[in-house]
Amino acid sequence: MAEGLQGFPWAVLLLCCAVPLLGAWAVHVELGGPELGQPGDPTLLTGGRVKRGWVWNQFFVVEEYTGTEPLYVGKIHSDSDEGDGSIKYTISGEGAGTIFLIDEITGDIHATERLDREQKTFYTLRAQARDRQTDQLLEPESEFIIKVQDINDSEPRFLEGPYIGSVAELSPVGTSVMQVMASDADDPTYGSSARVVYSVLEGEQHFTVDSKTGVIRTAVADLDRETQDRYEVVIRATDMAGQLGGLSGSTTVTIVVTDVNDNPPRFPQKMYQFSVVETAPVGTAVGRVKAEDSDVGENTDMTYQVKDEEGVEMFRVITDSNTQEAVIMVQKPLDYESKKVHTVVVEALNKFVDPRFVDLGTFRDQTIVRVSVLDVDEPPEFRPPSDLMEVQEDAHVGSIVGVVTALDPDTANHPVRYAIDRSTDTERIFDIDANTGAIVTGKVLDRETAGWHNITVLAMEADNHSQVSRASLRIRILDVNDNPPELATPYEAAVCEDAKPGQLIQTISVVDRDEPQSGHRFYFALAPEATHSHRFSLLDIQDNMAAVHTQRVGFNRQEQDVYLLPILVVDSGPPALSSTGTLTIRVCGCDSSGAIQSCNSTAFVMSATLSPGALIALLVCILILIVLVLLILTLKRHHKSHLTSEDDEDMRDNVIKYNDEGGGEQDTEAYDILASERHALPQWVQGPELDFALFRDYICRKVEQADGDASVPPYDSFQTYAFEGSGSPAPSLSSLGTRSSSSEQDFSYLGGWGPRFRQLAALYAGRRGGEEPEES
């Protein structure tokens, strides 16, 4: 029905909403009965009217109504309404009582607020018909919808902006860049309010847009990033399919032109000049050049190379990956005197070439680099640079070994002086002539001691010793036959008493410290002084070895048990040198199989007869004996230390007895023995001829008695012996035997004996004081 009403005036539309059309959308509900109104229902009348049922169409209300009066929406009516006002109409549901109001008597519905379809497209309500007196439902409650009808009140909006797209430069016409889309909030199912078309407002000379899809495409084929790398294109979207009166919105699209490798590298200059000193080491950077490229990113990556043969020989070029510069470096040593200026052709070419643009020209460029070599004062150079000399070991002191030559490479050609670095020739075996460079021997040489000598020769300018060159020189000492051959070891052999003629006794070899160029060749013979040559024979078995054999049957140990056989060895010279070595041959007893049983030499017999197992058993026994001896020594030392500790605890010889009586409870100070020694009795004076033998004999007798008495106390006690002896020179302290009266004696010295004699001193001092008054 909505589609059939498109284009009708709003007044006609509202009229259609308010008046039933031929009973369309009629629903019949009978009170208390089942729902009717289905096709073929007998209750339907001929004209399509329904007996006792609701009659109304679907209601529509236009959005954004701006009138001052409530907007009439429609009318509900029951065919049971006789117009006497006995029926009361009510509605409930979305917006009932607020947005939508109903006349209880007529059933007219009005909208009291401005509606917006973009916020809510329809409202669902329910209608009731009640008896005004009893408030009972006269009809079953029925649901109806009020749809908000759209008007073109929303312009298209680009919601996904800002838009940024990209396209490669030189892209063909029609290349898709990106797509933009606008959204219209109007109803797309009603009219053309939501039908949007696109167009280009700005930038149409370079780009186009599809009016329906919003796809932006290139309009030209000559987009050049180097000329302009971005474009701002304004796209407009218009609703109502672009018709007059439609609403529109626009957005700005940023289109970035991306780079392609369409520009070759170009050197800003056709010639560059650099300079470098001739002493610059290999690998020194001479300078940098850079080819410019209008492209960006990896399209500017390039490599450099040297194109000419001269430049390739003396210089090389590397590419700095960070700056894309060509670094020219020295590849071989430079020489100002040989060549002062070098010309190098450097070529630059792109790493990544786009085959689509090869027709634009070659993607490489060349430039010329002139390198000037600067002269510096250089040290002398050794010519030729030979590092090996030879000299015979028997050369006399002062003999010439060889001559070294060095020249000043500078144009001034200063004279050169020579010297030997003594840190390489600390023994001064060689000397050098400072002017000529002749190397001579300084000491007697010996190849057997040192066959090679490595020395360093210095060459310096005569007037500037700071310009020094060094050359390592190896001197080989050539061999001279000055050492006689010798037996390799002091050989000893054994022969059985029953040995047969021709039996091998010993094989001998020779050593010679010399090293002749043609190799060693030795000759063997029994020395003329050999007295037993008839018993043994010597045979040269080649390879510088000889064999000793028996020459007669049987030997007798009882007659002679050892034979000393002198052997003469001669080398091949020149001159031929010889020496005599002695082979010791022992006669031994052997068993039937020829195994040696016994010889005069114990060590030889043991080594010849004892098996390895027996030797191991013997060594184990010796090791056990050594362990037992060490254990016994350890135990004895431990026992001795224990006895020493017990002797230290014996205090019998360290007990000192003081027969001293304290001063009682009033004596609070210790006895001062030093004071007693300082104040000894004046009546007793030690005689010069004292004899303590009596006391010594007495003590010895007591010790012997104590040692023989089983009932004596243990060591931690002591014995007290009271023995004064006879003829003591000390007078008695008793006053009974004194011949003088007490008044003649002075006891004041008792006061100096310390606190222990204080009572005695007071006693004697008191007596003397009592006698003096009587005399007075």
Salt bridges, closest charged atoms under 4 A:
GLU30 OE1 - HIS28 NE2 3.86
GLU64 OE1 - ARG114 NE 2.54
ASP81 OD2 - HIS77 ND1 3.80
GLU94 OE2 - LYS120 NZ 3.60
GLU104 OE1 - ARG132 NH1 3.84
ASP108 OD1 - LYS75 NZ 3.24
GLU118 OE2 - ARG117 NH2 3.56
ASP135 OD1 - LYS88 NZ 3.60
GLU141 OE1 - ARG126 NE 2.64
GLU143 OE1 - ARG126 NH1 3.56
ASP150 OD1 - ARG117 NE 3.23
GLU155 OE2 - ARG157 NH2 3.04
GLU226 OE2 - ARG225 NH2 3.01
ASP259 OD1 - ARG225 NE 2.97
GLU310 OE2 - LYS339 NZ 2.39
GLU310 OE2 - HIS342 ND1 3.48
GLU313 OE2 - LYS332 NZ 3.86
ASP320 OD2 - ARG288 NH1 3.01
GLU325 OE1 - ARG288 NH1 2.88
GLU347 OE1 - LYS307 NZ 3.95
GLU347 OE1 - ARG364 NH1 3.36
ASP354 OD2 - ARG356 NH2 2.85
ASP365 OD1 - LYS270 NZ 3.29
GLU381 OE1 - ARG383 NH2 3.17
GLU390 OE2 - ARG476 NH1 3.72
ASP408 OD2 - HIS414 ND1 2.88
ASP425 OD2 - ARG422 NH1 2.95
ASP431 OD1 - ARG422 NH2 3.04
GLU448 OE2 - ARG447 NH2 3.01
GLU461 OE1 - HIS414 ND1 3.98
ASP463 OD2 - HIS414 NE2 3.89
ASP479 OD1 - ARG447 NE 2.90
GLU497 OE2 - ARG557 NE 3.70
GLU515 OE1 - ARG447 NH1 3.68
ASP540 OD2 - ARG521 NH1 3.74
GLU646 OE2 - HIS642 NE2 2.83
ASP650 OD2 - ARG652 NH2 3.20
ASP660 OD2 - ARG756 NE 3.53
ASP667 OD2 - ARG756 NH1 3.55
ASP746 OD1 - ARG768 NH1 3.13
GLU772 OE2 - ARG768 NE 3.81
